[in-house]
Amino acid sequence: MFSSTLNKLANHHGSDKGSTVADRHRYAQLYDVLFHNERDSARKVVELGLARGGPEAPIGGAVERHCGSPSVAMWIEYFPKAAIYGFDITDFAHLEKHFERFRFLRGDCGNPVDLARLAALTGNDVDIIIDDASHASFHQQLALRELFGSLRSGGLYVIEDLHWQPPHIESRLPPTPKTMDWLAAFREGTGLLSSVWTKEAIHALFGTVASAVVLTDLQVPGSRYRNALALLRKA
């Protein structure tokens, strides 16, 4: 069966982006195709959401989990020269002691102030941003609105797991179109107004996106599970 360098790292470190752990999304196989030419040149990689299962606590709270992050370990090994930035509602600052190139910021994807703090920390020359946080539509779209500008020209913004939004979180957040539906309208040249998106915000994003692709479960190589993710390239 086809595997790849990044898929092997995902499996080794226990990330569900690989082909053997938990939901076995196999995103790592796709990422290896997208990222392999940038392994030595990438300088900044950002991931929102650092552990499987998300915060095991209701909105407004977070458990203290002094555990590792499979994806952080995977990215550190895959990108040998990049600073890896992590953002999560749960505290993973202890990982900075284990990984010299890892920097952590604790925050909430539903809080524009926290997202602005992340943007200030990373600067505006990020190579890759991956949203693997709560998967709630409001969070996904607010993060996209606030962080897309942090990418360098040609940088890539990824939103994972568009096929599923957690109903217990979605129901407590401002009403927002499903991210898959919002992206479909955006790709058609319109966009949907919501608690996140004004006409001005949509127009601003139009001006900075070079391409927007949504991959469904049929397009994730070898997956036995339903998957969907978005890839937005900055102009």
C-alpha positions in Angstrom: 0.0 0.0 0.0 1.3 3.5 -0.8 2.9 5.3 2.0 5.1 8.4 2.3 7.8 9.9 4.5 5.2 12.1 6.3 2.7 9.3 6.6 5.3 7.1 8.3 6.2 10.0 10.7 2.5 10.4 11.5 2.1 6.7 12.3 5.3 6.7 14.3 4.3 9.6 16.5 0.6 8.6 16.8 -1.1 11.3 14.7 -4.5 10.6 13.2 -3.3 12.4 10.1 -1.6 9.1 9.2 -3.0 5.7 8.2 -2.9 3.6 11.4 -4.1 5.7 14.4 -7.7 6.6 15.5 -9.7 7.9 12.5 -6.8 7.3 10.1 -7.5 10.4 7.9 -4.4 9.8 5.8 -3.9 13.6 5.3 -0.2 13.0 5.7 0.0 11.3 2.4 -1.5 14.3 0.7 0.6 16.7 2.7 3.7 14.9 1.6 2.8 15.6 -2.0 2.1 19.3 -1.2 5.0 20.0 1.2 7.9 17.8 0.2 9.6 20.5 -2.0 9.4 22.8 1.0 10.8 20.5 3.6 14.2 22.3 3.8 13.0 25.8 2.9 10.0 26.2 5.2 10.6 28.6 8.0 7.3 28.9 9.8 4.5 26.3 10.2 1.4 27.0 12.4 -1.1 24.4 13.6 -4.3 25.2 15.4 -5.3 22.3 17.7 -2.5 20.1 19.0 -4.0 16.8 20.2 -6.6 14.2 19.2 -10.0 14.6 20.7 -9.9 18.4 21.3 -10.4 20.0 24.7 -12.4 17.6 26.9 -14.3 20.5 28.5 -17.2 22.7 27.7 -17.0 26.1 25.9 -15.0 28.5 28.0 -13.0 25.9 29.8 -10.1 23.5 29.1 -8.6 20.5 30.8 -4.9 20.6 31.8 -3.2 17.8 29.8 0.5 17.6 30.3 0.7 15.2 27.3 2.6 15.2 24.1 1.3 16.3 20.7 1.8 13.8 17.9 1.4 16.4 15.2 4.0 18.7 16.8 6.5 15.9 17.0 5.7 15.0 13.4 6.2 18.5 12.0 9.4 19.1 14.0 10.9 16.1 12.3 9.5 16.7 8.9 10.5 20.4 8.6 14.1 20.4 10.0 14.6 24.2 9.7 11.1 25.5 10.5 9.8 27.1 13.7 6.6 25.2 14.6 3.9 27.4 16.2 1.1 25.7 18.1 -2.2 27.3 19.2 -4.7 25.5 21.5 -7.2 26.3 24.2 -5.4 23.7 26.4 -1.9 24.5 27.7 0.9 22.8 25.7 3.6 25.3 26.7 5.5 22.4 28.4 6.4 21.1 24.9 8.7 24.1 24.4 11.1 22.4 26.8 11.2 19.3 24.6 11.3 20.9 21.1 13.8 23.8 20.6 11.9 25.0 17.5 8.4 24.9 19.0 6.6 28.0 20.3 3.2 27.8 21.9 0.4 30.3 22.4 -2.7 29.4 24.4 -5.9 30.9 23.1 -9.4 30.4 21.8 -10.3 30.2 18.1 -13.5 32.0 18.9 -11.7 35.0 20.3 -10.4 37.5 17.7 -8.1 39.0 20.3 -6.4 35.6 20.8 -6.1 35.1 17.1 -4.6 38.6 16.7 -2.0 37.7 19.3 -1.1 34.6 17.3 -0.7 36.7 14.1 1.5 39.1 16.0 3.7 36.2 17.3 4.2 34.6 13.9 4.5 37.7 11.7 3.2 37.8 8.1 5.6 35.3 6.5 4.2 32.0 7.5 4.6 29.1 5.0 1.8 26.8 6.2 -1.2 27.2 8.5 -3.2 24.1 9.4 -6.6 24.4 11.2 -7.2 21.1 13.1 -8.8 22.8 16.1 -12.5 22.4 17.2 -13.9 22.0 13.7 -16.8 24.3 14.6 -17.8 26.4 11.6 -17.6 29.7 13.5 -14.1 28.9 14.8 -12.9 27.8 11.4 -14.1 30.9 9.6 -13.0 33.4 12.2 -9.5 31.8 12.2 -9.4 32.0 8.4 -10.5 35.7 8.5 -7.9 36.6 11.1 -4.9 34.5 10.1 -4.9 34.2 6.3 -3.0 37.5 6.1 -0.2 35.9 8.2 0.8 33.7 5.2 3.6 34.7 2.9 2.9 35.1 -0.8 2.4 31.5 -2.1 1.7 30.2 1.4 -0.9 27.5 2.1 -3.9 27.6 4.5 -5.5 24.2 5.3 -8.8 23.5 7.0 -9.1 19.9 8.1 -12.2 17.7 8.6 -14.8 19.8 6.8 -17.1 16.8 6.8 -17.9 17.1 10.5 -18.7 19.9 12.9 -19.3 19.1 16.6 -23.0 19.8 17.3 -22.4 20.4 21.0 -20.0 23.3 20.2 -21.8 24.6 17.1 -25.0 25.1 19.1 -23.3 27.4 21.6 -21.6 29.7 19.0 -23.0 32.5 16.8 -25.0 31.1 13.9 -22.7 30.6 10.9 -23.0 28.7 7.6 -21.2 25.4 7.5 -17.7 26.0 6.3 -18.1 23.7 3.4 -21.1 25.7 2.2 -19.3 29.0 2.8 -16.3 27.9 0.8 -18.6 26.7 -2.1 -20.2 30.2 -2.3 -16.7 31.8 -2.0 -15.4 29.7 -4.9 -18.4 30.7 -7.0 -17.4 34.4 -6.4 -20.0 35.4 -3.9 -19.5 34.3 -0.3 -22.2 34.2 2.4 -22.7 37.0 4.9 -22.7 35.9 8.6 -21.6 36.8 12.1 -18.1 36.3 10.8 -18.2 37.7 7.3 -19.2 41.2 6.2 -19.1 42.2 2.6 -15.9 44.0 3.3 -14.2 41.0 4.8 -15.2 38.7 1.9 -14.0 41.3 -0.6 -10.7 41.5 1.3 -10.2 37.8 1.2 -11.0 37.6 -2.5 -8.2 40.0 -3.1 -5.6 37.8 -1.4 -6.6 34.2 -2.4 -4.9 32.8 -5.5 -6.7 29.4 -5.4 -9.2 27.6 -3.2 -9.7 23.9 -3.5 -11.9 21.6 -1.5 -11.0 17.9 -1.4 -13.6 15.3 -0.5 -13.3 11.8 0.9 -13.0 10.3 -2.6 -9.9 12.4 -3.2 -7.9 11.5 0.0 -5.6 8.6 -1.1 -6.5 5.2 0.3 -8.7 6.5 3.1 -11.3 4.1 4.5 -13.0 7.0 6.3 -14.9 10.0 5.2 -12.7 13.1 5.0 -12.8 16.6 3.5 -10.4 19.5 3.7 -9.8 22.9 2.1 -6.6 24.2 0.6 -6.3 28.0 0.1 -3.2 29.4 -1.5 -2.3 33.0 -0.9 -1.6 35.2 -3.9 
